[in-house]
Amino acid sequence: MKPLPVLSFPPDQLAKLQAQYGQEMQQLWEQGLQANPTLKDRRFAAQAWQHNPVAAFSAAIYLLNARTLLAMSDMVDTDEKTRARIRFSVEQWVAAASPSNFLALNAEAQQKAIDTKGESITKGLHNMWHDLQQGHVSMTDESQFEVGKNVATSEGAVVFENEIFQLIEYKPLTPKVFQRPFLLVPPCINKFYILDLQPANSFIRHVVEQGHRTFVVSWRNPDADLNHATWDDYVEKGVITAIKVAQEIGHMPQINTLGFCVGGTLLTSALAVLAARGEDPVASATLLTTLVDFSDVGVLDVFIDEAFVQFREAQFSQGGLMAGRDMASTFSFLRPNDLVWNYVVGNYLKGETPPPFDLLYWNSDATNLPGPLYAWYLRQTYLENNLIKPGKAIICGEAVDLRKVDVPVYIYGSREDHIVPITAAYGSTQVLPGPKRFVMGASGHIAGVINPPAAGKRSHWLSTSTQFPSSLDDWLAHAEEQPGSWWTDWYAWLKKHAGQQVAAPKQFGRGKRKAIEPAPGRYVKAKAA
């Protein structure tokens, strides 16, 4: 057992904060005697809060207390990780304690109950009962979506399957296609159709429209039959098998690849295994918001230490499943006001049905993980960062060394990503030896990636230099902001590695690899228990 960390506050900073708190509290009292306090927080933006003196004052006191508690958490004199954990815990408590989360204190919900003669409360109770039955808070009207009907609708066919994944080949949309097949490896903690939501924002459709013969891994949603699967299984029977099948169907010695998030970590692991075996089946790799170097994992680091990892290893030592709903809940509470309490207030206190939104439907479509895979991943990456240590990580029987993964690589990171910090995405430039191109996009983990050019949204940063200094800030000093999507830059880069153009195939698969069923296939439709 480690000794508990010692906590203390610098006396001068604490005294200054106390004085500031007293001064702001006095100003609130004085302001409250004359007019309602100004509330600069969207949770209290409705007129009902401004017109109710008691509600406005309670919200103002809450905001003052929240600011003070967060300031205290930042000044705790302790080690950096303990301080981050304290701040995370305080943020969770502060978010949960907001007066907007309680009907007795929420002036807007009370006013709506009066205006609707109680109907909003009835609807709120109905919504709460519905969510209790389905096991999670509704972020969107899930009844409006069906996989294969109005999301994941790009035309294609499953051309291979095993117990780990199905491989989908998509129908060409151009008369000619590039020779080298293109394989996408999505994260196994989510379903692949984040890359194929609607035709207008479908990454997959856009790639096909660029003339690439496109294949996508659709991971199976694990059940009891797959509860002993390991990281090795997902690399060997998953990514490496998908690469070989795409080679076989495309009848090409090399293919182009892309990994998204954990899919990028799996792809990098597979490339390292293949390099250790002296195999070279990949002409290029694209990594989107991917962790390879786990030195900086952002807020997720608050969960990771030796005791936590040992607990998970013991829990899954005989197999088992990491429930998708538990992982989804964890990621939601990384942004509690936006992804938890916002929906509690809207669904239950105000009796509203959240509008249909394809991205939030996908976010609610949880995926389990095999427990042994999850435990290996925690120790080897988040805790010990072994992938970047030559020979330290043993994957599929090989002591992997990323210095041997000498392929051209396109690395993308999102500036506001809270899951893969932009500094961590940039860190891949320091460990992968081949020719590299790094691009930073605006927005977050998903919105930064799913940004079709036609939308004309956001921006991205590019540098003409082929040098990658150790610091992201040093790279940014020579980068220029470009308007719009990064996709067009990536299209141009990928085209250089795609080979010549040939006539588009008339049917799915090749030889014994025939169409099994239409896309998106059975695996993606399976729900987490």
N, C-alpha and C positions, 0 to 999 in steps of 0.2 A: 504494500500500500504506500502510495506517495503521500507525503505530508500535505495537508491542505495549504493552498497559497495564502500568504499573509497580505491582508488588504489594509491600506491606509490612504488618507487624503492629505495632500500638501496643505498645511494650515493656512498659508497666505491665499492660495487659490480658493479654498473652501470659504474663508472669511469674505473674500470678494464676491463669491457666488451668493452667499447668504445675504450680504448687503444689497446686492442687485435684486434678489428675490423680494426682500422687504420693500424696496423702492417700487418695484413693479406692482406688488400687491396693493400698496397704498394708492398708486395711480388708478388701479382698477376700482377700488372703493370710491375714490373721488369721481371718477368718470361715471360709475354706476349711479351716483346720486343725481347726475345731470342728464345722462342719455345712455342707451345701451352700448356696451363696448363693441368695438370693431372686431369682427372675426375673420381672419385671413386664413381660412382653411375650408376646402371644398366640402368637407363633411357637414359644415355648418353654414353653407352658402344660401340655403333656401330662406325666403322671406319670413317663414314661420319662426325661425331662430331669431331673426333681427327684431321682430315685433313682440317677442315674449321676453320681458326683462329678466325673469328668473332663469329661463333657458339660456339666454345670451350670457348671463353672468356665470352660470355653471360651466358653460363651454369655455369661457375666457379663463376661468380658474383652472380648468382641466388643461388647457393649452400651456398656461404658465407652469403648472406642476410638471407637465410632460417635458417641456424644455429644460427645466431645472434638473429633473432626474437624469435625462440624457447627458446633460453637461456634467453631472456628478459621475456618471459611469465613464465618461471620457477622461476624467482627471484622477481616477483610481491609480494609486501608486503600486503597480504590480507588474508581472510580466505581460507581454503583448497579447498572448493567447488568452490568458485569464481576463484581461480587459475586454477583448473582443467578445468573449462569452458573456461577460456581465452586460455589455451593451446590447447584445442580441436578446438576452433575457428581459432586460428592461424595455426594449422595443416591443417585445411580444406582450408584456404586461400593460404597457401604455396603450398599445393598439386595442387590446381587449377591454380596457377600462373606459374607453371613450363614452361620454353620455349619449352619443348617437346610437350606441348599440343596445340601448334599453328603452323599451316603450314608455316607461314612467318618466324618462328624461328627454326623450326625443320629440321636440316640439313639432317637427315636420310630420312625423308619423301620427302624432296625436291630432294634428289639424286634418290630415287625410282621413282619419277615422271619423272625425266629426263630419267632414264634407261628404263622405260616402255612407254615412249612417251605420257605421260599423262593418260595412262590407269588406273593407281592406283588412280588418282583423280576421274575418272569416276566411278570406283568401290566403292570408298569411299562415293561418293554422293548417289550411289544406296543403300549402306549399311545404310547410315544415314536415307534415306527415309523409308527403311524397318523398322528400329528401331522406327522411329516416329510413324509409323502405328501400331506397336505392343505394343508401350507404355513403352519400357524399352531397355536399351543397351544390345545387344547380347553378352553373355559371351562364348557361344559355338554355334555350328551349330545345332540349335534345330530341323531342318528338319530331322536329322538322328536318332531321337528317337521317340518312341511311347510307352506309358505306356501299359503294358500287352504284348507287342511284343518283345522289347529288353531291357526294364527295368521293374521291378516288375513282373518277370516271374515265380517265384516259384509256383508250382502246388498246388491249393487249391480251396476252395469254400466259398462263403458267406453263413453263417448258421444262421445269425440273422441280422435284421436291424430295426432302428427306425429313427426318424427325426434328430438325433444327429450323429449316426455312423453306420457303418456296421462292423460286427464281421467276420473275415476270419479265417477259420480253414485250416491248411496246411496238405497235404498228407504225411503220415509217409514215411521215407526213410530207415527204419530199420525194421526187422521182429518183434522186440519187442519194446515197449515204456514204459517209466516210468508212474506209476499210476497217479501221480498228473499232471494235465494240466498246461501248462505254458502260461501266458498271457502277451503280450507286449503292453504297452501304449506309443505311440509315441507323440511328441509334436503336439498340435492342431494348431500351427502357421506354420506348414509345413506338407507335405504329408508323409505318413508312409514309402514310398519306399526308403527313405534314408537307411533303414534297408534291402533293397532287390534290390540293383542296378543291379548287374550282378552276375551270379552263383559263380564266384570266390571270390567276396567280399561281398556276401550276408550274413548278420548277421543272418537273418531268416533261410536261408538254412543250415547254420552251426549248428544252434540250433536244427533243425529237424534231422540233421545227427547225433547229439549226443543222439538221442533217446527220445526227448521230444515231447509230443503231443502239438503242438504250435498253439496259437490263437493270432491274432493281431487286434487291434482297428484301423479301417480306418475312420477317422473323415470326416464328410460331409464338403464340401467347402461351407460355409454359403452364402445364397442369402437373398432376402427380406423376405422370409418365416421364416427365423431363426434370424432376426435382433433384437429380444427381448430376445434371450437366455442369460442365466446368468452363472456364475461360478457354482452355485448350480445345474443347469441343466446338465452341463458337468460332474459334480461329480456324481449326482444321476442317471440321465438317460444315462450317458456315462460310467464312470469307474465302478461304483457299479453294474450297470446292466450287463456290460461285465463280471465282476467277477462271478455274479450269473449264467449267461448263460454258462460260461466255467465250473463252478461246475456241472451244470445240465447235460451238454453233457458228461463231463468226469465221471459223477456219483461218485464224490468224495467230501467229506466235506470241503477239503482245496485245494487250488491251489498255485502255485508259480507265482510271478508277477515281471515285470520290467517296469520302467518308464524312459524315455529319455528326458532330458531337461525339458520343461514345462510339458511334460507328467509325469515326476517324481514328480513335484509339485502337479499335479492333483491326482496322485496315493497316495501321502502322505496325501493329503486332504481327499481322500476317506477312507483311513485306519483310519484316526482320527475320521471321522464320524461313521464308523463301530464300532470302539472301544467305542465311546460314547454310542452307542446303545447296547453294550454288545455282539456284533457279532465278530466272529473270523474265517473268511473264508480264510485267507491268511497264508500260511506256511512260506513264505520268500518273501523279496522284494529286488530288485536290483535297484539302482539309478545311472544313467549315466549322468554325467555333469549336475547335478540338483541343483537348488537353493531351499533350505528349510529355512535356515537362510539368510535373505537379508541384513545383516549388511554391507557386502562388495559386491557390484554389479559391480565393475570395472568402465569402461568408460561410461556405460549406466547411471550412476548416474548423469552425466552432464545434462540429460534431465529432471530429476525428482525433482520437488518441489511442494509446495502446490498450487501455481498458475496454473502450468501445469496440475495437476491432476483435479483441479476444472474446468478448461477449458474442459477437456475430459468428465468429469461427466455431465457438462451442454450440451455438444455436443450430448451425447448419452442418455440423460435423457428420451427421448421418443423412444428409440431404434435407430437402424442404424448399419452400418457396418464400421469397420476399414479395409480399403482397403489393400489387400495383397501387392499390388505394393508399397504402402507407407511404410509398414514395411520392405519390401525387400530393398528399397532404403536406409532406415535408417541403416540397418545392413551392407550394402555395403559401406556406407560412414564411418563406423568405421575403414575401411582399404581402404582409397580412392585411393591410388596409385595402389594397387593390384587389387581392385574390381570395380573401376570406370575408372580412367584416362588411365590405361593400355589398356582398350578396346576401349576407345575413340580414342586413338592414332592409335592402330592397325586397327580398323574397318574403321575409317573415313579418317585419314590422310594418312595411308599407303594402304588403300583399301584391307585389308586382311580379309578373312573369318576365324573366330576362329575355331580351330579344334574341332571335336566332343569329348565331355567329359561328361560322365554320371552324375558325381557329380554336375557340373555346370548346366546341364539341369535341374536336380532336384531343384537346387537353384533358377532357374528362373521360376519354376512352382509355382506361388504364391498362397497363401491361405488367404481368408478373415477371419476376426474374428468378432463375434457379439460385437457390441459396448458396451452393458452393462457388458458383461464378461470382456472386456478389461479395462473398467473404474474401476470395482471392483478389478481386479488384480493389477492395478497400485497403488491404495490406500492401500489395505490390505497387500501387499507384499513389493513392492519397496519403497513406502513412509513411511508406518507405521510399517512394519515388524511384523504383528500381528500373523502370524502362529506360531511363537515360544513363544508367550505370552499365558500362559494357560487361556482358557476361553475367550480370547479377540475376536478371529475371530468366527463369527457365520456362519456355513456352513450347508446347508440342515436342518436348524432348530436346530442344535446342537452347543453348545459352545465347540469347539474342544480343546483338550489338547494332544500335541504330547507325553507327558510322559506316556500316555496310549497305545501308538503304540508299544507294546512290541513284536516285531517280529524280527527274524534274518534278517540282512540287509547287503548287499554288496554295498559299495559306491565307485564309480569310478570318478576321476577327471583328467583333462588333464592339464599338466604343463603350456602350452602356451595358454590356453583358454582365449579369450578376451571377451567372453559373460558370461561365468560362471567362474570367477577367481578360481584358484586352492585352494586358501584359503577359498573361499565360499563353494566349494564342500566339503572340509574337515570339514567345520563348521557343517555339518549334523551329524558328530560323536558326537557332543556336546549336541545335542537336542533329538536324538533318543535313547531310553533306552535299547533296546534289544542287543543281541550279534551282534557284528559288525566286518566287515573286510573292510579295506580301501586300495585302490590301486591308485597310481598316474602313469599315462601314459605320454609318451612324445607326443609332437605335440599339436594340437589345438582342437577346439570344435568338429569337425567332423572327421578329419584325425586321431586323437587319439583314437576315438571310433571304426571307421571302419578300423580295422587293423587285417585281418585274419592271423593266424599263418603261413600258407604256404608261405606268402610273405617274412617272415624273416626280417621285418622292425621294426625300432624304439626299444624302450625298456620300462620297467615299474619298479616301485619301490614297494617293499613289506617289511613288518615288521612282525616278529614272535610274537611280543608283543601283548597282548590283551588289553593293556592300551592305552588310547588316550588322551595325554596331550592337553591343550587348544591351544597350538601353533603348527602350521604345521611344523615349523622349528625344534621343539623339537621331533616331530614324525620322521622327516627325519633323525635326528641324529642317529636313531636306525634302519633305513630302508636300504635295499640293492638294488642296481640296478640290474635288470635281463634283459638279451637280449630278443628281440622279443615281441610278442603280450601278452597282459594280458588275452586274452580269455581263454588260457589253465588253468590258475589259477581259473578263474571264473567257467569253466566247472566242475572242481573238487569240488568247493564249492557248486554249484547248485545241483550236483548229491547227496550230503548228504541230501538234502531236498526234493528229487524227489520221494521217496517211492520205492516200488518194481517194477520190470519190468513185464509187461503182454503182451499178444499178441496184435500187432498193429491192430487198427480198420480197417475194410474192406470198410467202407463208412463214409461219412462226417455226422456230427451231431448225434442226437439220438432222438428217439420218434418224437415229433412234431417239433423239430429243424432240419429241413431238408435243403439240399442244395438249395439256392435260385438262385445263378448264379455263374459262375466260378470266381476265383480270377483273377485279383485284385478287381473286382467289379466296379459298376458305380460311386460310390462317389469319388474315387480317380481320376477319369478321368475328373471330372467337373473342368472347368477353372474359375479362378477368373475374375469377370467382370471388 
